[in-house]
Amino acid sequence: MLRPLNTIAGWLGLQKNSHMADVGKRRYAYHHVLQEKLKRDIADGVDRPCIQGNVLKDPESKGLTEGELLSIGLSMLAGADTTKRSLMWAILLLAHRPDIQERAYKEIVETDVRLLESPHVAHSRVEYVEAFTKEVGRYFVVQRLALPKATYSHVEWKGAVIPPNTLLFLNSWACTRDPSVFSDPDVFAPERWMDGDQTANRHQYAFGIGGRMCVASHVATKALYAVFLHLIAHFQILPAEETMDPIVADPIEGLLTRENPIAGPKARTVRFVPRNVDATRLVLSSES
């Protein structure tokens, strides 16, 4: 959440903009150290039971690369990688959808014009921005295979019997592209999460489903909502020179690495044009 605001603050000369990137590199490095220690403990038979240990011990994980194993572990750190990539995809999409930006901005103003100058937006409720946040999770669904689960009893599925303790993965990507649940699933449409059109029967598969879905789903959704509201309220987002082609916001063609289970975009640059510089400075310099 703080990464884009930190970058913008750097552009405006309020602080250096390299701190958050350094934090990210350091987090990845110490997670790698912890995973290597866990591997040694497993080999020596002295490890304590944990989720990442179960993944490493599972025979089906033998074909996973080091990067994929790290991604599984990082995905359990309150969405550290997934939330970041959801934000990146959303910004790229906004750069090519001025219609969505302007409708969201209009909805913010009509809901409460004071939101344009307030740092306290997390507990507001702008319906269209909420719908946009859900649609980002559906359309891009960064973690395309949910965390592994294991059956605890026999399960019957379409004539097959799945025994207990079988490792299962929810194909979140396929769920979000199911035309029986989402009409025109390949179209980015925040309106699908608003009144009507079977909204009550829909689910946000980006966080899994059921009793074992992501426990931080509400926190992550609220964090993304707050960032999106701030960005749209304070900036017009436009393509940069190297991101003029709308294909950069395509969830398949715009992928950085297709094999990575945590899907991130290859494009990293857009332009932010302040709507009101004084109001933005006021929000960024607020201590509360």
PyMOL commands that set and color helices and strands:
alter all, ss='L'
color gray80, all
select helices_A, chain A and resi 2-11+19-44+51-57+59-61+66-74+80-95+98-111+113-116+127-140+172-176+190-193+199-201+205-207+217-234+241-243+246-249+277-284
alter helices_A, ss='H'
color red, helices_A
select strands_A, chain A and resi 149-150+155-157+160-162+167-168+235-239+270-274
alter strands_A, ss='S'
color yellow, strands_A
deselect
rebuild
show_as cartoon
